[in-house]
């Protein structure tokens, strides 16, 4: 639901087209720093074969970045963000895409724009804010060291500890295993329902899903559900070892 799509009407690169033309040619490069253009450049460096070309539509999300980062620096491929657990910059969407339309809608009720903004975006209903962890690939996160934490209380496990829970939560291990197993069953059901939905869309219940349509919301939900299964299975496997 947070994916933004923009068309790529010019080349991304060094400013020359395939015929050796200059910047004034039809396939000239962009002069401005646009989010979808910068993302296309990043995708080209990662894998030139699958990178978007002129005429393609580029899907991107705005992710968390270092303080003061520009929007074009925080644009990221939705699939890459899902696979690498890069958190979304939800404040960007609130400030740039949600705030002004809501103020225009509710302004006749509250009287003026300042009162509307005060009532909608401040108060008790805005006290609990989810703050995602910063991606380890940006800013000071590059120097962060990821440590194993207890599956119950989330406290960092002692160095050299081979267990998946701390000593205080040892008696909860069986309950944690049952909880994770139930979550895994639910995640498998969700993934199975999405898989069947995609099979019906392609009019075949006996073939693998070949669809890669990034304009379909089911496509992203299916990838996210698959990743959830992999993470839960890894946790269940670790608990089974003990």
Secondary structure, 3 states (H helix, E strand, C coil): CCCEEEECCCECCCCCCCCCCCCCCCCCECCCCCHHHHHHHHHHHHCCCCCCCCCCEEEEEEECCCCCCCHHHHEECHHHHHHCCCCECHHHHHHHHHHHHHHHHHHHHHCCHHHHHHHHHCCHHHCCCCCCCCCCCCHHHHHCCCCCECCCCCCECCCCCCCCCCHHHHHHHHHHHHHHHHHHHHHHHHHHHHHHHHHHHCCCCCCCCCCCCCCCHHHHHHHHHHHHHHHHHHHHHHHHHC
